[in-house]
Amino acid sequence: MKRSLISSALALALSVSTLPLHAATTSPNSWDALQPDREQVIASLNVVELLKRHHYNKPPLNDARSVKIYEGYLKLLDPARMYFTAGDIAEFDKWRTRFDDLLKSGDLEPGFAIYKRHLDRLEERLEFALAMLDKGVDSIDFNVDETLETDREKAPWAKDRAALDDLWRKRVKDEVLRLKLAKKEPKAIQELLVKRYKNQLSRLDQTRGEDIFQAYINAFAQTYDPHTQYLSPDNAENFDINMSLSLEGIGAVLQSDNEYVKVVRLVPAGPAEKSKQVAPADKIVGVAQGDGEMVDVIGWRLDEVVKLIRGPKGSVVRLEVIPASNAPNDQTSKVVSITREAVKLEEQAAKKSVLNLEHDGSTFKLGVIEVPAFYLDFKAFRAGDPEYKSTTRDVKKLLSELQKEKVDGVVIDLRNNGGGSLQEATELTGLFIDQGPTVLVRNSDGRVDVLADDSTGAYYTGPMAVLVNRLSASASEIFAGAMQDYHRALIIGGQTFGKGTVQTIQPLNHGELKLTLAKFYRVSGQSTQHQGVLPDIEYPSVVDTKQIGESALPEAMPWDSIRPAIKPELDPFKPFLAELKARHDARTANNPDFVYSRERLALTQALMKDTVVSLNEAKRRAEQSDIEAKQLAMENTRRKAKGEELLKELKTEDEDALPEEDDKTKPEDDAYLTETGQILLDYLGLNAALAKH
């Protein structure tokens, strides 16, 4: 997309840029004087125009969208409804259906007014918490039977300041109790919380008009979809195309989750992934440079946390992390040391192994090709280097080697593959089909571009399965979808991520706008958006799909379909799917790794539903002991079944990796991979039996 796209928006902006700005009021608070400047007014009008003309959906900016902007802004500023009172909301309600008109005219005042009230309320709450802590954590009575609702997203707004005081008294009490249960001493708890709240107070005074502008314009932009967002001049460089942050230093994609920063996925072969100490949905609560002091980052903005995590290549960053595997109210953390480095292309390269299996009394060899990412060495490719590295070239070479080893079939392992080059997804598809379309890209004007494999003949025509999970995203979904639509492979594993949209970065007079302008569709006409690729045979998920994935994001664009690019052909797998599933269920009913995954996910989901916590220490300790006993029993059941040493207590410093994420020495040790091979062999046996008839 060219810069000229914004010329009409800029003309409109310049025509109204002389709007009078409100005079600053005098107040002891440093933020009361903050007002939108001329550059921000122009940028806001540019954003309005760009979204109107070029967003994929082109939805109208009307009263209905105004309500979405209003509710989204309140959720952004006060997600747990712990700052604003019902009186504040009654005052703001006059703007509820007016944000559309105000944005069209370049009037940013309501966005600034609501944000500044938020800062006022935040200051009051932090001062209340500090006053409570001044009495000492030992003065808090943990014998009283009272509870706290932790999921307050839809709770009523507090009636008045007294109601907020009571809510915050319970909140501080809960924070102290969580830290007590995490085995911290009273003095250390007091110091940690006082420092946390004082740091948050001091950062309030550093609020700039740019912070307010970015928050407000993002509340507007993200009513369109979660990947459309405004990037301030300072933050533009920090954001990658996937809504979150691509950190060169540790190789992790992060996003905000209320007061926490949450890991969404790990970059394959990146420092965080190689550490085996960080997992999706983990929360980062502290950051330290080398041996330096750990900085508590709860309540910090995402971009502020990123600045701390980034640093020179070769330097060490320490992260204090609350593992996702903990119970929802378990604040037990661990510290992970990671050496910052760039992800090397050769470490992301596809690699092969041979899976030796016993099946129905015979021995079989299956080739396994693990594809961590869809990569292409653009620099070498453009320079005409005949040895340039790419996913397709590497996989083709590995397939040739496996065929020489006379394997009975191939498994393409795309677990945790977050995507990459669209060109590579298309070319890799071409290795397995004769020729034809590979993916459709529908633009905002309704035009559909068809990407296709033009070379005749498939390089590999033998039996194959594709193994995916919730963290298989984007280009992985395009490849897996094509293999399913061409009936070329059995798709096995978990429902994939569901990221099926295309973004572009558009420069503005002030900052940048990342907007969604196209959508991917499979050759069957189905979108990969929202629901991702649904496997033919499903495995238990190791992450909760309500926490991770496109469908977990607010305002995610829906799944839909367009006209298919290929004629439907007879599906060779369909007649056997029921039998394949029955055999899989029977085989995994008592498989220790599968049983463990199912039970673990069920426990996590049950705990997530229980959002009321006791503030009585004895009751809370009993609840935590019960949860830990269940987790330990599950882990030891798995270990016993596999002939491994039993644990006396759960490890916290070195969390046991999940079965499908273990650093395996041989492919047969990976329960998910082994079962995928068995399913593929089941199909070959059933198909051969049918052919004999």
Long-range contacts (C-beta under 8 A, 24 or more apart in sequence): 1-54, 1-504, 1-506, 1-517, 3-506, 3-507, 5-50, 5-53, 5-54, 5-506, 6-46, 6-49, 6-50, 6-506, 6-507, 6-508, 8-49, 8-53, 9-45, 9-46, 9-47, 9-48, 9-49, 9-50, 9-53, 10-42, 10-46, 10-509, 12-45, 12-49, 13-41, 13-42, 13-43, 13-45, 13-46, 13-49, 13-106, 13-509, 14-42, 16-41, 16-45, 16-105, 16-106, 17-41, 17-42, 17-106, 19-105, 19-106, 19-107, 22-109, 29-116, 29-119, 29-120, 29-123, 30-205, 30-207, 31-116, 31-119, 31-204, 31-205, 31-207, 32-116, 34-112, 34-116, 34-207, 34-208, 34-209, 34-212, 35-112, 35-209, 36-108, 36-109, 36-111, 36-112, 36-209, 36-212, 36-213, 37-209, 39-509, 39-510, 40-108, 40-209, 40-210, 40-213, 40-510, 41-106, 41-108, 42-106, 42-509, 42-510, 43-213, 43-217, 43-230, 43-508, 43-509, 43-510, 43-511, 44-103, 44-106, 44-108, 44-213, 44-217, 45-104, 45-106, 46-508, 46-509, 46-513, 47-217, 47-220, 47-221, 47-230, 47-508, 47-513, 48-103, 48-104, 50-506, 50-513, 50-515, 51-221, 51-224, 51-228, 51-513, 51-515, 54-444, 54-506, 54-515, 54-517, 55-224, 55-228, 55-444, 55-515, 55-516, 55-517, 56-225, 56-443, 56-444, 56-501, 56-516, 56-517, 56-518, 56-519, 56-557, 57-224, 57-225, 57-444, 57-557, 58-444, 59-224, 61-100, 61-103, 61-104, 62-100, 63-97, 63-100, 65-99, 65-100, 65-223, 66-96, 66-97, 66-98, 66-99, 66-100, 66-101, 67-96, 67-97, 68-223, 68-555, 69-99, 69-100, 69-103, 69-219, 69-220, 69-223, 70-95, 70-96, 70-99, 72-219, 72-220, 72-222, 72-223, 72-554, 72-555, 73-111, 73-114, 73-215, 73-216, 73-219, 74-114, 75-153, 75-554, 76-215, 76-218, 76-219, 77-114, 77-115, 77-118, 77-215, 78-118, 78-121, 79-153, 79-258, 80-152, 80-153, 80-155, 80-258, 81-152, 81-153, 81-155, 81-156, 81-157, 81-158, 82-125, 82-152, 82-158, 82-164, 82-167, 82-168, 82-171, 83-118, 83-121, 83-122, 83-125, 83-164, 84-117, 84-118, 84-121, 84-157, 84-158, 85-121, 85-157, 85-158, 85-159, 85-160, 85-161, 85-163, 85-164, 86-156, 86-157, 86-158, 86-159, 86-160, 87-160, 88-117, 88-121, 88-157, 89-157, 92-117, 99-220, 103-220, 108-213, 108-216, 111-212, 111-213, 111-215, 111-216, 111-217, 111-219, 112-209, 112-212, 112-216, 115-212, 115-215, 115-216, 116-212, 119-204, 119-207, 122-200, 122-204, 123-201, 123-204, 124-161, 124-164, 125-164, 125-168, 126-197, 126-200, 126-201, 126-204, 127-201, 128-164, 128-165, 128-168, 129-168, 129-171, 129-172, 129-193, 129-197, 130-194, 130-197, 130-198, 130-201, 132-168, 132-169, 132-172, 133-172, 133-190, 133-193, 133-194, 133-197, 136-186, 136-190, 137-176, 137-186, 137-189, 137-190, 137-193, 138-186, 140-172, 140-173, 140-176, 142-173, 142-177, 142-180, 142-615, 142-616, 142-617, 142-618, 143-616, 143-617, 143-618, 144-615, 144-616, 145-614, 145-616, 145-619, 146-170, 146-614, 146-615, 146-616, 147-612, 147-613, 147-614, 147-615, 148-173, 148-174, 148-612, 148-613, 148-615, 149-611, 149-612, 150-174, 150-328, 150-329, 150-611, 150-612, 150-613, 151-611, 170-615, 173-615, 174-613, 174-615, 177-615, 177-617, 177-620, 178-329, 178-330, 178-331, 179-331, 180-617, 181-330, 181-331, 181-332, 181-620, 181-621, 181-624, 182-330, 182-331, 182-332, 182-333, 183-332, 192-296, 195-296, 196-296, 196-298, 196-299, 199-296, 200-299, 203-300, 210-234, 211-301, 214-511, 221-513, 221-515, 222-554, 222-555, 223-555, 224-515, 224-516, 224-555, 225-501, 225-516, 225-555, 225-556, 225-557, 226-550, 226-553, 226-554, 226-555, 226-556, 227-501, 227-503, 227-514, 227-516, 228-503, 228-513, 228-514, 228-515, 228-516, 229-513, 229-514, 230-511, 230-512, 230-513, 230-514, 231-505, 231-511, 231-512, 231-513, 231-514, 232-510, 232-511, 233-510, 233-511, 234-303, 235-303, 235-511, 236-505, 236-511, 236-512, 238-303, 238-306, 239-514, 241-503, 241-505, 241-514, 242-418, 242-474, 242-499, 243-553, 244-302, 245-302, 245-303, 245-306, 247-306, 247-309, 247-310, 248-310, 248-340, 248-342, 248-343, 249-309, 249-310, 249-311, 249-313, 249-317, 249-340, 249-341, 250-309, 250-317, 250-319, 250-338, 250-340, 251-343, 252-278, 253-418, 254-284, 254-302, 254-305, 254-306, 255-302, 256-301, 256-302, 257-283, 259-298, 259-299, 260-284, 260-285, 260-298, 261-297, 261-300, 261-302, 261-305, 264-548, 265-416, 265-418, 265-471, 265-473, 265-548, 266-416, 267-343, 267-373, 267-418, 268-343, 268-348, 268-372, 268-373, 268-416, 268-417, 268-418, 269-343, 269-344, 269-347, 269-348, 269-372, 269-373, 270-343, 271-338, 271-339, 271-340, 271-341, 271-343, 272-338, 273-416, 275-336, 275-337, 275-338, 276-657, 276-661, 276-663, 277-321, 277-334, 277-336, 277-654, 277-655, 278-319, 278-321, 278-336, 278-338, 279-323, 279-324, 279-325, 279-655, 279-658, 279-661, 280-324, 280-471, 280-543, 280-548, 281-324, 281-543, 281-544, 281-547, 281-548, 282-321, 282-322, 282-323, 282-324, 283-321, 283-322, 283-324, 284-309, 284-319, 284-320, 284-321, 285-320, 285-321, 285-322, 285-333, 286-318, 286-319, 286-320, 286-333, 286-335, 287-317, 287-318, 287-319, 287-320, 288-317, 288-318, 288-319, 288-320, 289-315, 289-316, 289-317, 289-318, 290-315, 290-316, 290-317, 290-318, 294-318, 294-320, 294-335, 310-340, 311-340, 312-340, 313-340, 313-341, 313-342, 314-339, 314-340, 314-341, 315-339, 315-340, 316-340, 323-655, 324-543, 324-547, 325-600, 325-631, 325-655, 327-607, 327-624, 327-627, 327-628, 327-631, 328-607, 328-608, 328-610, 329-613, 329-620, 329-624, 330-624, 330-627, 332-652, 334-652, 334-653, 334-654, 334-655, 345-375, 345-377, 345-389, 346-389, 348-372, 348-373, 348-375, 349-375, 349-389, 349-394, 350-391, 350-394, 350-395, 350-398, 351-398, 352-398, 352-401, 352-402, 353-666, 353-667, 354-402, 354-405, 354-407, 354-667, 355-411, 355-667, 355-668, 355-673, 355-674, 355-677, 356-668, 357-668, 357-674, 357-677, 357-678, 357-681, 359-678, 359-681, 359-682, 359-685, 360-681, 360-685, 364-408, 364-409, 364-677, 364-681, 365-405, 365-406, 365-407, 365-408, 366-407, 366-408, 366-409, 366-410, 366-411, 366-677, 366-680, 366-681, 367-398, 367-399, 367-402, 367-405, 367-407, 367-409, 367-410, 367-411, 368-410, 368-411, 368-413, 368-667, 368-673, 369-395, 369-398, 369-399, 369-402, 369-410, 369-411, 369-412, 369-413, 370-413, 371-395, 371-412, 371-413, 371-414, 371-417, 371-428, 371-476, 372-416, 372-417, 373-417, 373-418, 373-419, 373-420, 374-417, 374-419, 374-420, 374-421, 374-422, 374-424, 374-425, 374-428, 374-475, 374-476, 374-479, 375-420, 375-421, 375-424, 376-420, 376-421, 376-423, 376-424, 390-421, 390-424, 390-427, 391-420, 391-421, 391-424, 391-427, 391-428, 392-424, 392-427, 392-428, 392-430, 392-431, 395-428, 395-431, 396-431, 396-459, 399-431, 399-459, 399-460, 403-460, 403-462, 407-462, 408-463, 408-681, 408-684, 409-462, 409-463, 409-464, 409-465, 409-677, 409-680, 409-681, 409-684, 410-460, 410-462, 410-463, 410-464, 410-465, 411-464, 411-465, 411-466, 411-467, 411-673, 411-676, 411-677, 411-680, 412-464, 412-465, 412-466, 412-467, 412-483, 412-489, 413-467, 413-673, 414-466, 414-467, 414-468, 414-472, 414-476, 414-479, 414-480, 415-467, 415-468, 415-469, 415-471, 415-472, 415-493, 415-660, 415-672, 416-469, 416-471, 416-472, 416-661, 417-471, 417-472, 417-473, 417-475, 417-476, 418-471, 418-472, 418-473, 418-474, 418-476, 418-497, 419-473, 419-474, 419-475, 419-476, 419-477, 419-499, 420-474, 420-475, 421-475, 422-451, 422-475, 422-478, 424-475, 425-475, 425-476, 425-478, 425-479, 426-451, 426-452, 426-453, 426-478, 427-453, 428-479, 429-453, 429-478, 429-479, 429-482, 429-483, 430-455, 430-458, 430-459, 431-458, 431-459, 431-460, 432-458, 432-459, 432-460, 432-461, 432-464, 432-483, 432-486, 432-488, 432-489, 433-458, 433-482, 433-486, 433-488, 434-458, 436-486, 436-523, 436-565, 436-566, 437-523, 437-565, 437-566, 438-478, 438-482, 438-523, 439-478, 439-481, 439-482, 439-520, 439-521, 439-522, 439-523, 440-520, 440-521, 440-522, 440-523, 440-525, 440-562, 440-565, 441-502, 441-518, 441-519, 441-520, 441-521, 442-518, 442-519, 442-521, 442-562, 443-517, 443-518, 444-517, 444-518, 448-521, 448-562, 450-565, 463-680, 463-683, 463-684, 464-488, 464-489, 464-490, 464-680, 465-489, 465-490, 465-491, 465-492, 465-676, 465-677, 465-679, 465-680, 466-490, 466-491, 466-492, 467-492, 467-493, 467-672, 467-673, 467-676, 468-492, 468-493, 468-494, 468-496, 468-533, 468-535, 469-493, 469-494, 469-496, 469-539, 469-541, 469-542, 469-660, 470-494, 470-495, 470-496, 470-497, 470-541, 470-542, 470-543, 470-545, 470-548, 470-549, 471-497, 471-543, 471-548, 472-496, 472-497, 472-532, 472-533, 473-497, 473-498, 473-499, 473-532, 474-499, 477-520, 477-528, 477-532, 477-533, 478-520, 478-522, 478-528, 480-533, 481-522, 481-523, 481-524, 481-526, 481-528, 481-533, 482-522, 482-523, 484-522, 484-533, 484-536, 485-522, 485-523, 485-524, 485-526, 485-566, 486-523, 486-566, 487-569, 487-570, 487-571, 487-572, 487-573, 490-536, 490-537, 490-573, 490-580, 490-679, 490-680, 490-683, 491-533, 491-534, 491-535, 491-536, 491-537, 492-535, 492-536, 492-537, 492-539, 492-676, 492-679, 493-535, 493-538, 493-539, 493-672, 493-676, 494-535, 494-538, 494-539, 494-540, 494-541, 494-542, 495-531, 495-532, 495-533, 495-534, 495-535, 495-538, 495-541, 495-545, 495-549, 496-528, 496-532, 496-533, 497-532, 497-548, 497-549, 497-550, 498-528, 498-529, 498-530, 498-531, 498-532, 498-549, 498-550, 498-551, 498-556, 498-559, 499-528, 499-529, 499-532, 499-550, 500-527, 500-528, 500-529, 500-530, 500-532, 500-550, 501-529, 501-557, 516-557, 519-557, 521-561, 521-562, 523-564, 523-565, 523-566, 524-561, 524-564, 524-566, 524-568, 525-561, 525-562, 525-563, 525-564, 525-565, 526-559, 526-561, 527-559, 527-560, 527-561, 527-562, 529-556, 529-557, 529-558, 529-559, 529-560, 530-556, 530-557, 530-558, 530-559, 531-559, 536-573, 536-577, 536-580, 537-577, 537-580, 537-581, 537-584, 537-679, 539-594, 539-597, 539-672, 539-675, 540-594, 540-597, 540-598, 540-601, 541-597, 541-601, 542-597, 542-600, 542-601, 542-658, 542-659, 542-660, 542-661, 544-601, 544-604, 544-605, 544-608, 546-605, 546-608, 572-687, 573-683, 575-690, 576-682, 576-683, 576-686, 576-687, 579-682, 579-686, 580-679, 580-682, 580-683, 580-686, 583-679, 583-682, 584-675, 584-678, 584-679, 584-682, 587-675, 587-678, 588-675, 590-641, 591-671, 591-675, 592-637, 592-638, 592-641, 592-642, 592-671, 593-638, 593-659, 593-660, 593-671, 593-672, 594-671, 594-675, 595-637, 595-638, 595-641, 596-634, 596-635, 596-637, 596-638, 596-659, 597-658, 597-659, 597-660, 599-634, 600-631, 600-634, 600-658, 603-627, 603-630, 603-631, 603-634
